[in-house]
Amino acid sequence: MHAFDVVRSGSVALGLRPVGVAPAALPDEDAETRARILRVWLLVFAAFLMGLVDLACTLEYMRNVGMFELNPIARALVAGGSHEPLVAYKFFTMGISAGLLIAYRRHSQAEFCAWLCASVLFALMIKWTWFNAMFPTMSDEYLTLATADPGDLPVQWVSALN
């Protein structure tokens, strides 16, 4: 068995290489492909972290004061009063998307999608940052929304999760 056979059969699937094998020695991978692999890994990692922050913020507000959940899938998942289906859904979707991007990390389309995912989640982080900064000034409005008749609200108010 040749050293490259070991690389092809195992660790290259993760974008790794055996100790002692120089990056330039990997077959069929030029510098641009190796750079793309690294970018995709970093973008997937960043997107995963931002997804976890989004989940933490969502759960924090739902458990305490409540919030409008604009995502209809998430809203349906928490309608039963438990956060577990939402957490499972979030990890499932993050795992599937991360897995697909990593599986196709050598392709420019996967890098584009990784940039897109990271950009969308970054925009969501900006929104959460703004919301968290503005929240103390909105306490009266939140009290009004939290105690309003659900039929008067445009979107379901979600609160008091287990």
C-alpha positions as CSV (number, residue, x, y, z in Angstrom):
1,M,0.0,0.0,0.0
2,H,1.3,3.4,-1.0
3,A,1.2,6.4,1.4
4,F,-1.2,8.2,-0.9
5,D,-3.6,5.2,-0.8
6,V,-3.8,5.7,3.0
7,V,-4.5,9.4,2.5
8,R,-7.1,8.7,-0.2
9,S,-8.9,6.0,1.8
10,G,-9.2,7.8,5.2
11,S,-8.1,11.2,6.3
12,V,-8.5,13.1,3.1
13,A,-12.2,12.6,3.6
14,L,-11.8,15.1,6.5
15,G,-9.3,17.3,4.7
16,L,-6.5,16.0,6.8
17,R,-3.2,14.4,5.9
18,P,-0.9,11.9,7.7
19,V,2.1,13.3,9.6
20,G,5.1,13.8,7.3
21,V,3.1,14.2,4.1
22,A,3.6,17.7,2.8
23,P,0.5,19.5,1.6
24,A,2.1,19.9,-1.9
25,A,2.6,16.2,-2.1
26,L,-1.2,15.4,-1.9
27,P,-2.3,14.1,-5.3
28,D,-4.9,16.0,-7.3
29,E,-5.0,19.0,-4.9
30,D,-3.5,22.3,-6.0
31,A,-2.9,25.2,-3.6
32,E,-6.3,26.8,-4.5
33,T,-8.2,23.5,-3.6
34,R,-6.4,23.3,-0.3
35,A,-7.2,27.0,0.4
36,R,-10.8,26.3,-0.5
37,I,-11.0,23.4,1.9
38,L,-9.7,25.5,4.7
39,R,-12.1,28.3,3.9
40,V,-15.1,26.0,3.9
41,W,-14.0,24.4,7.2
42,L,-13.6,27.8,8.8
43,L,-16.9,29.1,7.4
44,V,-18.8,26.0,8.5
45,F,-17.2,26.3,12.0
46,A,-18.2,30.0,12.2
47,A,-21.7,29.3,11.0
48,F,-22.1,26.5,13.5
49,L,-21.0,28.8,16.3
50,M,-23.4,31.6,15.2
51,G,-26.2,29.0,14.9
52,L,-25.6,28.0,18.6
53,V,-25.7,31.7,19.6
54,D,-29.0,32.1,17.7
55,L,-30.4,29.1,19.5
56,A,-29.2,30.3,22.9
57,C,-30.7,33.8,22.4
58,T,-34.0,32.3,21.2
59,L,-34.3,30.0,24.1
60,E,-33.3,32.7,26.6
61,Y,-36.1,35.0,25.4
62,M,-38.7,32.3,25.1
63,R,-38.0,31.0,28.6
64,N,-38.2,34.5,30.2
65,V,-40.2,37.3,28.8
66,G,-41.3,35.7,25.6
67,M,-41.0,36.7,22.0
68,F,-42.5,36.6,18.5
69,E,-41.1,33.6,16.7
70,L,-41.1,34.6,13.0
71,N,-39.9,31.2,11.8
72,P,-43.1,29.1,11.3
73,I,-41.3,25.8,11.7
74,A,-39.7,26.9,15.0
75,R,-43.0,28.3,16.2
76,A,-44.8,25.0,15.4
77,L,-42.1,23.0,17.2
78,V,-42.4,25.0,20.4
79,A,-46.2,25.2,20.3
80,G,-46.3,22.2,22.7
81,G,-44.5,24.2,25.4
82,S,-41.2,22.4,25.2
83,H,-37.9,23.6,23.8
84,E,-36.5,20.1,23.1
85,P,-38.0,19.7,19.6
86,L,-36.6,23.1,18.6
87,V,-33.1,22.2,19.9
88,A,-33.3,18.8,18.1
89,Y,-34.4,20.6,14.9
90,K,-31.7,23.2,15.1
91,F,-28.9,20.6,15.6
92,F,-30.4,18.4,12.9
93,T,-30.4,21.2,10.3
94,M,-27.0,22.5,11.3
95,G,-25.6,19.0,11.2
96,I,-27.0,18.3,7.7
97,S,-25.9,21.6,6.2
98,A,-22.4,21.4,7.8
99,G,-22.1,17.8,6.6
100,L,-23.1,18.6,3.1
101,L,-20.7,21.6,2.9
102,I,-17.8,19.5,4.3
103,A,-18.6,16.6,1.9
104,Y,-18.4,18.9,-1.1
105,R,-15.7,21.3,0.3
106,R,-13.5,20.9,-2.8
107,H,-16.1,22.5,-5.1
108,S,-16.5,26.2,-5.6
109,Q,-20.3,25.8,-5.2
110,A,-19.8,24.5,-1.6
111,E,-17.6,27.4,-0.8
112,F,-20.2,29.8,-2.2
113,C,-22.9,28.1,0.0
114,A,-20.6,28.2,3.0
115,W,-20.1,32.0,2.5
116,L,-23.9,32.4,2.1
117,C,-24.7,30.5,5.3
118,A,-22.1,32.4,7.3
119,S,-23.3,35.7,5.9
120,V,-26.9,35.0,6.7
121,L,-26.0,34.0,10.2
122,F,-23.8,37.0,10.6
123,A,-26.7,39.2,9.6
124,L,-28.8,37.4,12.2
125,M,-26.1,38.1,14.8
126,I,-26.2,41.8,14.0
127,K,-30.0,41.6,14.5
128,W,-29.6,39.8,17.8
129,T,-27.0,42.4,18.9
130,W,-29.4,45.2,18.0
131,F,-32.3,43.5,19.7
132,N,-30.4,42.8,22.9
133,A,-29.2,46.5,23.0
134,M,-32.7,47.8,22.4
135,F,-34.6,45.4,24.7
136,P,-34.2,47.4,27.9
137,T,-36.0,50.4,26.2
138,M,-38.9,48.2,25.1
139,S,-40.0,46.8,28.4
140,D,-43.4,48.5,28.3
141,E,-44.1,47.3,24.8
142,Y,-43.0,43.8,25.7
143,L,-45.3,43.8,28.7
144,T,-48.2,44.9,26.5
145,L,-47.4,42.1,23.9
146,A,-46.9,39.4,26.6
147,T,-50.3,40.1,28.1
148,A,-52.3,40.8,24.9
149,D,-55.0,38.6,23.6
150,P,-53.4,36.1,21.2
151,G,-56.1,36.8,18.6
152,D,-55.0,40.5,18.5
153,L,-51.4,39.6,17.6
154,P,-50.1,39.2,14.0
155,V,-47.8,36.4,15.0
156,Q,-47.9,33.8,17.9
157,W,-46.3,35.0,21.1
158,V,-44.1,32.3,22.5
159,S,-43.1,32.1,26.1
160,A,-42.6,30.0,29.2
161,L,-40.9,27.0,27.7
162,N,-39.8,24.1,29.9
